[in-house]
Amino acid sequence: MSGMTHVLVVDDEPAIVEIVRDYLADAGYRVSTARSGDEALRQVRSIIPDLVVLDLGLPGVDGLDVAREIRRTSPVPIIMLTARSDEADRVAGLELGADDYVVKPFSPRELLARVRAVLRRGQSEPSAHHSVGDLAINEAERVVVVAGAVADLTATEFDLLAYMAGSPGRVFTRAQLLETIHGVMIDSGERAIDAHIKNLRRKIEDDPHRPRRLLTVHGVGYRLVAP
């Protein structure tokens, strides 16, 4: 049991918790559950899960606050559960460092596909090393060094940056970047990529508002260059 991938499912709707728990357990994951933000934070500290499935519409401490607190101390992958009308919350969650989101109502199969895709990002062991100016990426150790300092990236941010670093100067569309980081073709919306890029710029740029490494190509997408 201790060697199984451990997923924490956080939602205040018992029916959703039961369905997600059973589906993930049948797929071979160890599953813990929480019904509130406070309980979720206690569980994250105590069980140290490999991934968190987090509903944003929680009572008390809401999902955005939970994601913010988790990101203060942990890079654990987070998949958000959101209502269809809550685009602003989805973008806010991604900007806080969440890796992906699923819109309610959702199919357990879709959620499982996203769980597998997010977890795969931290399990590959490629041997490539990339250097783009003063940016160095070691894919085997999943370490990024910027101007001599280690950057603390989430799994999604690392894979996005490593993919672009493989072809410095190339312009990548948002659709290409979405497909790459998910590993499966899932429509998460192009604003998800914009949120991840915004987070990356905070971590690899001297001035995120005037980027020199990760540049926007208006109307197309992004490219990574030596400053």
C-alpha positions as a LaTeX table, in Angstrom:
\begin{tabular}{lrrr}
\hline
Residue & $x$ (\AA) & $y$ (\AA) & $z$ (\AA) \\
\hline
Met1 & 0.00 & 0.00 & 0.00 \\
Ser2 & 2.79 & 2.47 & 0.88 \\
Gly3 & 4.26 & 2.25 & $-2.63$ \\
Met4 & 1.04 & 3.30 & $-4.37$ \\
Thr5 & 0.58 & 6.78 & $-5.80$ \\
His6 & $-1.43$ & 8.71 & $-3.21$ \\
Val7 & $-4.17$ & 11.10 & $-4.36$ \\
Leu8 & $-6.04$ & 13.47 & $-2.04$ \\
Val9 & $-9.58$ & 14.28 & $-3.22$ \\
Val10 & $-11.09$ & 17.45 & $-1.75$ \\
Asp11 & $-14.79$ & 18.22 & $-2.32$ \\
Asp12 & $-17.74$ & 19.02 & $-0.07$ \\
Glu13 & $-20.21$ & 17.00 & $-2.18$ \\
Pro14 & $-20.31$ & 13.43 & $-0.83$ \\
Ala15 & $-21.52$ & 11.94 & $-4.13$ \\
Ile16 & $-18.59$ & 13.44 & $-6.06$ \\
Val17 & $-16.09$ & 12.34 & $-3.40$ \\
Glu18 & $-17.42$ & 8.79 & $-3.51$ \\
Ile19 & $-17.40$ & 8.54 & $-7.31$ \\
Val20 & $-13.92$ & 10.01 & $-7.71$ \\
Arg21 & $-12.50$ & 7.97 & $-4.83$ \\
Asp22 & $-13.87$ & 4.70 & $-6.18$ \\
Tyr23 & $-12.81$ & 5.39 & $-9.77$ \\
Leu24 & $-9.25$ & 6.32 & $-8.80$ \\
Ala25 & $-8.99$ & 3.38 & $-6.41$ \\
Asp26 & $-10.12$ & 1.00 & $-9.17$ \\
Ala27 & $-7.36$ & 2.49 & $-11.36$ \\
Gly28 & $-4.75$ & 1.52 & $-8.77$ \\
Tyr29 & $-4.32$ & 4.72 & $-6.76$ \\
Arg30 & $-4.35$ & 5.08 & $-3.00$ \\
Val31 & $-7.01$ & 7.71 & $-2.21$ \\
Ser32 & $-7.64$ & 9.94 & 0.81 \\
Thr33 & $-10.50$ & 12.44 & 1.01 \\
Ala34 & $-11.33$ & 15.77 & 2.64 \\
Arg35 & $-14.60$ & 17.72 & 2.75 \\
Ser36 & $-13.31$ & 21.21 & 3.66 \\
Gly37 & $-10.36$ & 23.50 & 3.08 \\
Asp38 & $-9.11$ & 23.21 & 6.65 \\
Glu39 & $-9.23$ & 19.43 & 6.51 \\
Ala40 & $-7.47$ & 19.45 & 3.13 \\
Leu41 & $-4.56$ & 21.50 & 4.49 \\
Arg42 & $-4.22$ & 19.17 & 7.47 \\
Gln43 & $-4.16$ & 16.16 & 5.15 \\
Val44 & $-1.57$ & 17.72 & 2.83 \\
Arg45 & 0.73 & 18.24 & 5.81 \\
Ser46 & 0.16 & 14.81 & 7.31 \\
Ile47 & $-0.05$ & 12.38 & 4.38 \\
Ile48 & 2.06 & 14.33 & 1.82 \\
Pro49 & 0.02 & 13.23 & $-1.24$ \\
Asp50 & 1.44 & 12.79 & $-4.74$ \\
Leu51 & $-1.44$ & 14.77 & $-6.27$ \\
Val52 & $-4.41$ & 16.81 & $-5.03$ \\
Val53 & $-7.81$ & 16.94 & $-6.75$ \\
Leu54 & $-9.25$ & 20.16 & $-5.34$ \\
Asp55 & $-12.75$ & 21.62 & $-5.62$ \\
Leu56 & $-12.66$ & 25.42 & $-5.70$ \\
Gly57 & $-16.15$ & 25.88 & $-4.23$ \\
Leu58 & $-15.42$ & 24.74 & $-0.69$ \\
Pro59 & $-17.12$ & 26.07 & 2.46 \\
Gly60 & $-14.98$ & 28.08 & 4.87 \\
Val61 & $-11.46$ & 28.15 & 3.45 \\
Asp62 & $-12.19$ & 28.04 & $-0.29$ \\
Gly63 & $-10.23$ & 26.13 & $-2.91$ \\
Leu64 & $-8.21$ & 29.14 & $-4.08$ \\
Asp65 & $-7.00$ & 29.77 & $-0.53$ \\
Val66 & $-6.16$ & 26.09 & $-0.15$ \\
Ala67 & $-4.16$ & 26.14 & $-3.41$ \\
Arg68 & $-2.36$ & 29.29 & $-2.26$ \\
Glu69 & $-1.40$ & 27.71 & 1.06 \\
Ile70 & $-0.26$ & 24.47 & $-0.57$ \\
Arg71 & 1.95 & 26.38 & $-3.00$ \\
Arg72 & 3.68 & 28.20 & $-0.14$ \\
Thr73 & 5.40 & 24.97 & 0.89 \\
Ser74 & 4.84 & 22.26 & $-1.72$ \\
Pro75 & 5.09 & 21.68 & $-5.50$ \\
Val76 & 2.57 & 18.80 & $-5.30$ \\
Pro77 & 0.47 & 18.71 & $-8.50$ \\
Ile78 & $-3.02$ & 20.18 & $-8.17$ \\
Ile79 & $-6.02$ & 19.51 & $-10.43$ \\
Met80 & $-8.90$ & 21.88 & $-9.74$ \\
Leu81 & $-12.60$ & 21.04 & $-9.97$ \\
Thr82 & $-14.66$ & 24.06 & $-11.02$ \\
Ala83 & $-18.17$ & 25.02 & $-12.08$ \\
Arg84 & $-18.66$ & 25.74 & $-15.78$ \\
Ser85 & $-19.26$ & 29.45 & $-15.22$ \\
Asp86 & $-16.20$ & 30.09 & $-13.03$ \\
Glu87 & $-13.61$ & 30.97 & $-15.70$ \\
Ala88 & $-12.13$ & 33.74 & $-13.56$ \\
Asp89 & $-11.59$ & 31.29 & $-10.70$ \\
Arg90 & $-9.99$ & 28.77 & $-13.06$ \\
Val91 & $-7.51$ & 31.35 & $-14.32$ \\
Ala92 & $-6.82$ & 32.51 & $-10.75$ \\
Gly93 & $-6.16$ & 28.93 & $-9.70$ \\
Leu94 & $-3.76$ & 28.34 & $-12.58$ \\
Glu95 & $-1.94$ & 31.55 & $-11.73$ \\
Leu96 & $-1.57$ & 30.30 & $-8.16$ \\
Gly97 & 0.25 & 27.28 & $-9.55$ \\
Ala98 & $-2.44$ & 24.66 & $-10.17$ \\
Asp99 & $-1.49$ & 22.24 & $-12.95$ \\
Asp100 & $-4.85$ & 21.64 & $-14.59$ \\
Tyr101 & $-8.61$ & 21.86 & $-14.09$ \\
Val102 & $-11.73$ & 19.83 & $-14.79$ \\
Val103 & $-15.10$ & 21.50 & $-15.29$ \\
Lys104 & $-18.17$ & 20.15 & $-13.49$ \\
Pro105 & $-20.08$ & 18.11 & $-14.46$ \\
Phe106 & $-17.24$ & 15.85 & $-15.58$ \\
Ser107 & $-16.76$ & 12.19 & $-16.40$ \\
Pro108 & $-14.55$ & 10.11 & $-14.10$ \\
Arg109 & $-12.71$ & 8.91 & $-17.22$ \\
Glu110 & $-11.75$ & 12.49 & $-18.12$ \\
Leu111 & $-10.50$ & 13.15 & $-14.59$ \\
Leu112 & $-8.48$ & 9.92 & $-14.60$ \\
Ala113 & $-6.86$ & 10.91 & $-17.92$ \\
Arg114 & $-5.82$ & 14.24 & $-16.45$ \\
Val115 & $-4.52$ & 12.65 & $-13.26$ \\
Arg116 & $-2.37$ & 10.27 & $-15.29$ \\
Ala117 & $-1.13$ & 13.05 & $-17.58$ \\
Val118 & $-0.14$ & 15.33 & $-14.68$ \\
Leu119 & 1.61 & 12.52 & $-12.80$ \\
Arg120 & 3.55 & 11.48 & $-15.91$ \\
Arg121 & 5.20 & 14.89 & $-16.00$ \\
Gly122 & 7.20 & 14.15 & $-12.87$ \\
Gln123 & 8.02 & 10.52 & $-13.67$ \\
Ser124 & 9.92 & 10.69 & $-16.96$ \\
Glu125 & 13.69 & 10.43 & $-16.82$ \\
Pro126 & 15.08 & 11.93 & $-20.03$ \\
Ser127 & 18.80 & 12.65 & $-20.19$ \\
Ala128 & 18.65 & 15.93 & $-22.07$ \\
His129 & 20.37 & 19.08 & $-20.89$ \\
His130 & 19.35 & 22.41 & $-22.40$ \\
Ser131 & 21.06 & 25.78 & $-22.16$ \\
Val132 & 19.46 & 28.97 & $-23.39$ \\
Gly133 & 21.66 & 31.89 & $-22.43$ \\
Asp134 & 21.99 & 31.84 & $-18.64$ \\
Leu135 & 19.09 & 29.38 & $-18.35$ \\
Ala136 & 20.13 & 25.74 & $-17.78$ \\
Ile137 & 17.71 & 22.79 & $-17.69$ \\
Asn138 & 18.61 & 19.31 & $-16.48$ \\
Glu139 & 15.74 & 17.00 & $-17.46$ \\
Ala140 & 17.10 & 13.94 & $-15.67$ \\
Glu141 & 17.17 & 15.74 & $-12.32$ \\
Arg142 & 14.31 & 18.10 & $-13.26$ \\
Val143 & 16.31 & 21.12 & $-12.17$ \\
Val144 & 16.25 & 24.60 & $-13.69$ \\
Val145 & 19.01 & 27.10 & $-12.94$ \\
Val146 & 18.63 & 30.75 & $-13.91$ \\
Ala147 & 21.72 & 32.97 & $-13.67$ \\
Gly148 & 23.19 & 30.58 & $-11.10$ \\
Ala149 & 20.07 & 30.27 & $-8.93$ \\
Val150 & 17.74 & 27.26 & $-8.82$ \\
Ala151 & 14.16 & 28.08 & $-9.89$ \\
Asp152 & 11.36 & 26.36 & $-7.95$ \\
Leu153 & 9.00 & 25.16 & $-10.70$ \\
Thr154 & 5.92 & 22.95 & $-10.60$ \\
Ala155 & 5.90 & 19.82 & $-12.78$ \\
Thr156 & 3.78 & 21.56 & $-15.41$ \\
Glu157 & 5.99 & 24.63 & $-15.48$ \\
Phe158 & 9.12 & 22.49 & $-15.80$ \\
Asp159 & 7.77 & 20.45 & $-18.71$ \\
Leu160 & 6.54 & 23.54 & $-20.50$ \\
Leu161 & 9.92 & 25.24 & $-20.17$ \\
Ala162 & 11.92 & 22.12 & $-21.09$ \\
Tyr163 & 9.83 & 21.61 & $-24.22$ \\
Met164 & 10.42 & 25.16 & $-25.40$ \\
Ala165 & 14.12 & 24.97 & $-24.49$ \\
Gly166 & 14.50 & 22.05 & $-26.88$ \\
Ser167 & 14.01 & 24.50 & $-29.77$ \\
Pro168 & 15.26 & 27.93 & $-28.68$ \\
Gly169 & 13.81 & 30.77 & $-30.74$ \\
Arg170 & 11.01 & 28.65 & $-32.18$ \\
Val171 & 7.51 & 30.08 & $-31.90$ \\
Phe172 & 5.07 & 27.68 & $-30.23$ \\
Thr173 & 1.33 & 28.16 & $-30.49$ \\
Arg174 & $-0.79$ & 27.88 & $-27.38$ \\
Ala175 & $-2.43$ & 24.76 & $-28.82$ \\
Gln176 & 0.97 & 23.09 & $-29.27$ \\
Leu177 & 1.97 & 23.89 & $-25.71$ \\
Leu178 & $-1.34$ & 22.63 & $-24.33$ \\
Glu179 & $-0.99$ & 19.29 & $-26.09$ \\
Thr180 & 2.60 & 18.94 & $-24.94$ \\
Ile181 & 2.07 & 19.52 & $-21.22$ \\
His182 & $-1.05$ & 17.34 & $-21.05$ \\
Gly183 & 0.38 & 14.43 & $-23.01$ \\
Val184 & $-3.14$ & 13.90 & $-24.31$ \\
Met185 & $-5.29$ & 16.22 & $-26.40$ \\
Ile186 & $-7.62$ & 17.83 & $-23.88$ \\
Asp187 & $-9.31$ & 21.18 & $-24.36$ \\
Ser188 & $-8.28$ & 23.17 & $-21.30$ \\
Gly189 & $-8.59$ & 26.55 & $-23.01$ \\
Glu190 & $-5.72$ & 28.68 & $-24.21$ \\
Arg191 & $-5.90$ & 30.93 & $-21.14$ \\
Ala192 & $-4.46$ & 28.03 & $-19.17$ \\
Ile193 & $-1.19$ & 28.38 & $-21.09$ \\
Asp194 & $-1.17$ & 32.13 & $-20.51$ \\
Ala195 & $-1.46$ & 31.49 & $-16.76$ \\
His196 & 1.43 & 29.01 & $-16.78$ \\
Ile197 & 3.57 & 31.43 & $-18.80$ \\
Lys198 & 2.80 & 34.18 & $-16.29$ \\
Asn199 & 3.98 & 31.91 & $-13.46$ \\
Leu200 & 7.13 & 30.95 & $-15.34$ \\
Arg201 & 8.00 & 34.59 & $-15.94$ \\
Arg202 & 7.77 & 35.27 & $-12.21$ \\
Lys203 & 10.40 & 32.57 & $-11.66$ \\
Ile204 & 12.83 & 32.98 & $-14.57$ \\
Glu205 & 12.65 & 36.68 & $-15.47$ \\
Asp206 & 14.40 & 39.55 & $-13.71$ \\
Asp207 & 11.31 & 41.66 & $-14.42$ \\
Pro208 & 8.22 & 39.54 & $-15.28$ \\
His209 & 6.51 & 42.61 & $-16.75$ \\
Arg210 & 9.39 & 43.15 & $-19.19$ \\
Pro211 & 10.44 & 39.60 & $-20.09$ \\
Arg212 & 13.75 & 38.98 & $-21.88$ \\
Arg213 & 13.73 & 35.17 & $-22.02$ \\
Leu214 & 10.14 & 34.03 & $-22.47$ \\
Leu215 & 8.65 & 36.27 & $-25.13$ \\
Thr216 & 5.12 & 36.72 & $-26.46$ \\
Val217 & 4.57 & 36.50 & $-30.20$ \\
His218 & 1.31 & 38.40 & $-30.52$ \\
Gly219 & $-1.46$ & 36.53 & $-32.22$ \\
Val220 & 0.55 & 33.29 & $-32.28$ \\
Gly221 & 2.06 & 32.14 & $-28.97$ \\
Tyr222 & 5.44 & 32.19 & $-27.20$ \\
Arg223 & 9.13 & 31.57 & $-27.74$ \\
Leu224 & 12.14 & 31.07 & $-25.48$ \\
Val225 & 15.32 & 33.01 & $-26.31$ \\
Ala226 & 18.67 & 33.90 & $-24.78$ \\
Pro227 & 18.39 & 37.34 & $-23.14$ \\
\hline
\end{tabular}
